[in-house]
Amino acid sequence: MNVFVVLAILSVIGVVALFVVLALFLRAIDGELEAIGGPATRFVTPANYLSKIRLGVRAIERQTDALAPQVRQLNEGLSATRDGLKAIDSNLGALIASVSRQPRS
C-alpha cells in the first residue's frame, strides 16, 4: 500500500468518526430540548413547557409595565437626594477644615 492510500483511508475514518460523534451529540441535545419542551408525539397533546414559560414571562412583563414611570420618578428623587448629600458632604468637609485650623485653648 502506498502512503497516500493509507493517509486517504485514515482521513475517511476520521471524517466518519467526526460525523458519528456529531450525530451522537446532536441526539443528546435533542433529548435535552425535548425534556425542556415536553414530549412531542403525534397522538398525545404535548405538554409544551417552553410555551408555558413564555406565557409566564409575558405575564410578568405585562404586570411590571406600570413600574417604568415610577422608577423614573424614583431615580429623579434619588438623584436630587444624591446632590443634596454631596452638598452636605462638602459643607461638612469645609467645617472640619475650619475647626482643625482653630487654635486649641
Buried (B, 14 or more C-beta within 10 A) or exposed (E): EEEEEEEEEEEEEEEEEEEEEEEEEEEEEEEEEEEEBBEEEEEEEEEBEEEEEEEEEEEEEEEEEEEEEEEEEEEEEEEEEEEEEEEEEEEEEEEEEEEEEEEEE
